[in-house]
Amino acid sequence: MRNTIVAMAAGLAAITASGTAMAGKDLDAIKGRGAVNCGVGIGTAGFMLADSQGKWRGLSVDVCRAVAAALFGDAEKVKYVPLTSQQRFTAVQSGEVDMVMGNATYTLTRDTALGLDFTGVFYYDGQSFLVPKKLGVKSAKELSGATICVAPGTTTELNLADYFRANKMSFKPVVIEKVDEIRAAFFAGRCDVYTTDASALAATRAANVPPPRTFDDFLILPEIISKEPLGPVVRHGDNQWADIVRWALYAMLEAEEYGINSKNVDEMLKSENPAIKRILGVTPGMGKALGVDEKWVYNIVKQVGNYGESFDRNLGPDSPLKIDRGLNKLWTQGGLQYAPPIR
Ligand SMILES: N[C@@H](CCC(=O)N[C@@H](CS)C(=O)NCC(=O)O)C(=O)O
């Protein structure tokens, strides 16, 4: 009862204050602490992986870094909190982390009933299946009766059940929470198949196959059985914080679209293009509107790079994964990545 009254009072205060840019309690706490607590996965090459020095790297990590660069002018002001798929939403709901970059698929129920907000899509993914070649399977339609490793609390688990039911096939799930334990179970033959987002399967195949077996001993089946738009997640209640997370990702995309990268960003400060002048804060206004320094995009691009640079370095041609940009190309290149204008 008491909690209900407190919640109602908080709700009323929020309504009264709406219409102004709300610097809510989350942003205040983050500023006071001087670092962003960013929830990530346990360890997946290309997205979120701590190296031997304990430095986190990956596309998902770069979004945390971009947020810190926008807010603090310093991409290093991030504390990484490794979470399993089962833990990640509770951790952001409870305030243990300020945002989650745990390759979370943007769905209606997560965006509403869980009290969360997805602020964009940093990677358009889809679910697939990883199998040993010696299983002799070429298509997901041949998987009836298979034993399948899957993580709990994921869209993966739900899509798997839907797909097999729709195709009148049976399967035996092996449900394991920690991604490293899932991989170990799969490589030990405790399941015939590992299913998750195709990008994470590509990472597993490129980075986790235990010798003497290699990349070539495994196959990702051609079927993509779902839409998995992966987005940054914040909790409901602090719109200005959500805006900073939203626009930090858009800034990485907008910078790529305008040809601004970590190598030429200083030169670009001299550009006569009015859009570039706005983006880089040479013409002020955007930073003020977002409640951050006018150099927010400059700092993101200088310290983290634009979206394409991060993709190439972590997942693309400059990485061991060599994932095709595919749907994650900019809209100007035939892809889906389209940032609203910074103006
Ligand atoms: N996109 C799916 C699945 C994402 C997911 O949690 N996958 C886990 C388990 S396979 C993972 O890859 N986590 C990365 C990690 O912990 O390094 C979802 O949001 O439910």
The ligand as an SDF file (V2000), in Angstrom:
LIG
                    3D

 20 19  0  0  0  0  0  0  0  0999 V2000
   18.6370  -11.3070  -28.9010 N   0  0  0  0  0  0  0  0  0  0  0  0
   18.1150  -12.3390  -28.0540 C   0  0  0  0  0  0  0  0  0  0  0  0
   19.1660  -13.2560  -27.5010 C   0  0  0  0  0  0  0  0  0  0  0  0
   20.3250  -12.5090  -26.9410 C   0  0  0  0  0  0  0  0  0  0  0  0
   21.1030  -13.2300  -25.8530 C   0  0  0  0  0  0  0  0  0  0  0  0
   20.9260  -12.9640  -24.6840 O   0  0  0  0  0  0  0  0  0  0  0  0
   21.9780  -14.0970  -26.1760 N   0  0  0  0  0  0  0  0  0  0  0  0
   22.9170  -14.5220  -25.1550 C   0  0  0  0  0  0  0  0  0  0  0  0
   22.9090  -15.9630  -24.9350 C   0  0  0  0  0  0  0  0  0  0  0  0
   23.3280  -16.9490  -26.3320 S   0  0  0  0  0  0  0  0  0  0  0  0
   24.2660  -13.9900  -25.5900 C   0  0  0  0  0  0  0  0  0  0  0  0
   24.7080  -14.1930  -26.6780 O   0  0  0  0  0  0  0  0  0  0  0  0
   24.8770  -13.1940  -24.7320 N   0  0  0  0  0  0  0  0  0  0  0  0
   26.1550  -12.6320  -25.0310 C   0  0  0  0  0  0  0  0  0  0  0  0
   27.1310  -12.8610  -23.9470 C   0  0  0  0  0  0  0  0  0  0  0  0
   26.7200  -13.1680  -22.8150 O   0  0  0  0  0  0  0  0  0  0  0  0
   28.3120  -12.6700  -24.2300 O   0  0  0  0  0  0  0  0  0  0  0  0
   17.3310  -11.7160  -26.9150 C   0  0  0  0  0  0  0  0  0  0  0  0
   17.3790  -10.5050  -26.7470 O   0  0  0  0  0  0  0  0  0  0  0  0
   16.6550  -12.4420  -26.1810 O   0  0  0  0  0  0  0  0  0  0  0  0
  1  2  1  0
  2  3  1  0
  2 18  1  0
  3  4  1  0
  4  5  1  0
  5  6  2  0
  5  7  1  0
  7  8  1  0
  8  9  1  0
  8 11  1  0
  9 10  1  0
 11 12  2  0
 11 13  1  0
 13 14  1  0
 14 15  1  0
 15 16  2  0
 15 17  1  0
 18 19  2  0
 18 20  1  0
M  END
$$$$
